Amino acid sequence: MHLVRIEFDIARLELGMSQALQRAEAARGDLVDRIRQRRRLLAILER
């Protein structure tokens, strides 16, 4: 029974890690978009 509990805890940790990874990747995408937007604005302002 103890082994089942450990496997369940591991599965929960893996799920949490994959969700955290998805959130990190989404945040990185947002950051990349914001940087591109700033560069576009700078290019327009520097004309």
N, C-alpha and C positions, 0 to 999 in steps of 0.2 A: 504493500500500500504506500509505503514511504517513497518508493521509486516513482510511482505514478504522480505523486505530489511534486517531486523534483522535476519530472518531465513537463508537467503542467506549468511550473514556474519558469522553466527554460523557454517553453513555447510563448509564454506571456512576455518574457524579456525580448525574445526575437521579434515579436509583433511590435512591441514598443520601439525597438531600434529601427525597424523598417519604417514605422510612422514618423519617427524623428528624422530619418534620412529623407523621406519624402518632403517633410516640412523644410528641411535645410535646402534641398534642391529647388523648391518653389521660391524660397527667400532669395537664393542665389539668382534665379531667373529674374525676379523682380529687381534685384540690384543691377544686373546686367542691363535690363531695360532702362532703368533710371540713368545709368551712366551713358548709354547711347543717346538718350533724350537730351542730357546736359551737353554732350558733345555737339549734337545738332544745333542746339540753341547757341552755343559758343561760336560755331562756324557762322551762323547767321549774324550774330552781333559783331564778329570781327571783320565783316565785309566793309 
